[in-house]
Amino acid sequence: MLVGLIFLSYELEYISTRLFVTIIDDYWPVALILVGVGFIINSIIQRRSTNGPVSSKELQHHP
């Protein structure tokens, strides 16, 4: 029973690993594009958050 469970979990791990590798082999350009888009969105959000306080400080200095 226990050996069967260990074998089953090993098989599932092997299958999921093979599936993962297959997905990476087939769709790595898509993953790369998604990472790039996420990076661009993140940099835009960071720029907006840094520009926000600066503009409010400038408004305070120049009423």
ROTOR-253139 format. One record per residue (C-alpha): y, x, z. Coordinates in pm, 1 decimal, padded with zeros to 6 digits. Example, Ala and Ser with C-alpha at 12.3 -4.5 7.8 and 13.67 -1.06 7.14 Angstrom:
PT       yy       xx       zz
PT -00450.0  01230.0  00780.0
PT -00106.0  01367.0  00714.0
***
This chain:
PT       yy       xx       zz
PT  00000.0  00000.0  00000.0
PT  00248.8  00267.9  00109.9
PT  00142.2  00499.1 -00172.9
PT  00190.0  00210.2 -00415.1
PT  00543.2  00149.1 -00287.9
PT  00632.0  00519.2 -00311.5
PT  00491.1  00529.9 -00664.5
PT  00681.8  00212.9 -00757.9
PT  01011.7  00348.8 -00620.7
PT  00949.0  00676.9 -00805.3
PT  00880.3  00484.2 -01127.4
PT  01197.7  00276.5 -01083.9
PT  01400.0  00591.1 -01019.0
PT  01251.9  00755.9 -01328.8
PT  01317.8  00448.4 -01545.9
PT  01676.4  00411.5 -01419.5
PT  01738.7  00784.0 -01476.1
PT  01601.2  00762.5 -01830.9
PT  01810.7  00452.1 -01894.3
PT  02119.8  00628.1 -01758.1
PT  02059.6  00934.2 -01977.9
PT  01999.5  00710.5 -02282.2
PT  02323.1  00519.5 -02215.9
PT  02513.8  00848.2 -02179.1
PT  02357.3  00982.8 -02500.5
PT  02443.7  00667.0 -02694.1
PT  02776.8  00569.3 -02544.1
PT  02943.6  00890.0 -02420.1
PT  03241.8  00845.3 -02658.9
PT  03305.1  00498.6 -02510.7
PT  03284.6  00639.6 -02158.0
PT  03523.8  00919.5 -02256.9
PT  03772.5  00668.5 -02400.3
PT  03748.8  00451.8 -02086.6
PT  03813.7  00754.8 -01864.8
PT  04109.3  00854.4 -02083.3
PT  04258.2  00504.4 -02072.4
PT  04211.7  00493.6 -01695.0
PT  04382.7  00832.7 -01662.0
PT  04677.6  00718.9 -01877.1
PT  04716.7  00393.7 -01678.7
PT  04698.7  00589.5 -01352.9
PT  04969.5  00834.0 -01466.9
PT  05193.2  00543.6 -01579.0
PT  05151.7  00374.5 -01238.8
PT  05229.0  00703.3 -01060.9
PT  05540.9  00755.9 -01274.0
PT  05666.5  00404.6 -01199.6
PT  05605.4  00449.3 -00825.9
PT  05793.7  00782.7 -00823.1
PT  06077.0  00645.4 -01039.3
PT  06118.4  00340.2 -00815.5
PT  06242.3  00518.1 -00498.6
PT  06456.4  00760.0 -00703.7
PT  06642.9  00477.0 -00875.9
PT  06701.3  00296.7 -00545.1
PT  06836.9  00619.6 -00390.3
PT  07068.1  00665.8 -00688.0
PT  07190.2  00308.7 -00640.3
PT  07261.0  00381.8 -00273.4
PT  07457.0  00695.6 -00361.5
PT  07657.7  00518.5 -00633.5
PT  07753.2  00171.1 -00510.7
***
